[in-house]
């Protein structure tokens, strides 16, 4: 029996999901999960808008992984997957105003309020190390 396109996409995307979840990042797959977790996350929360694009693979996810090795990290780690979990991603983006939707992107929130945001154009033109340095600077500023 042939594999459906949806199953093919799920199988193809799973390693991209695993790259973050194995770091302890919690996937929010539905709008309800986002609504349940983001506004009530006390302290700091990192929200990674994951994506299948090359800059997510080459810069975003590796940059997040490197940043999470820092001595100071957010209290909560979340991710939504653009293009896969559409409702969850749309709901998460409501918290990122005034920034327009972009994927990948990385948000740092404190007590439900956006305090730092890295847009796609700040990911695709920088190395994983530069993204990690940007994040660890934000962690030092907001997560202590």
C-alpha positions, 0 to 999 in steps of 0.5 A, a space after each residue: 500500500 502506498 504511503 500518503 503524502 501526509 504520512 510522508 511529510 510526517 516521516 520527513 519532518 519527524 527528525 526536525 522535530 526530534 532535533 529540538 525535543 531531544 533537548 527538552 523542548 516541548 512541542 505544542 501541536 494544537 492551538 489549545 496547547 499553546 493557549 494552555 502553556 504560553 500565557 501561564 508560563 511563569 518566568 521565562 519561556 523560549 518559543 522556537 517556530 520550527 520550519 523545514 527550510 535550510 536555515 532552520 536546519 543549518 542555523 536555527 536549530 543548531 543555534 538553539 541547541 548551542 544556546 541551551 548549553 549556556 549556564 543561564 537558560 529559560 524556565 520553559 522551552 516550547 516549539 511550534 512547527 510552521 507549515 505542519 501544526 498550522 493552528 498552533 503556530 498561528 496561535 503562538 504568533 499572536 503573542 509575537 506582535 508587532 512582529 510579522 509571521 516568520 519561520 523559523 523564528 525564536 521568541 523569548 517571553 517573560 511572564 507571558 510578554 515578548 521580551 526578545 525576538 529573532 526573525 527569519 532574516 536574522 537567522 538566514 544571514 547569520 551562523 548558528 554561533 551568532 544566533 546562539 550568542 544572540 540568545 545567550 545574551 538575551 538569556 543573561 538579560 532576562 532569565 536571571 
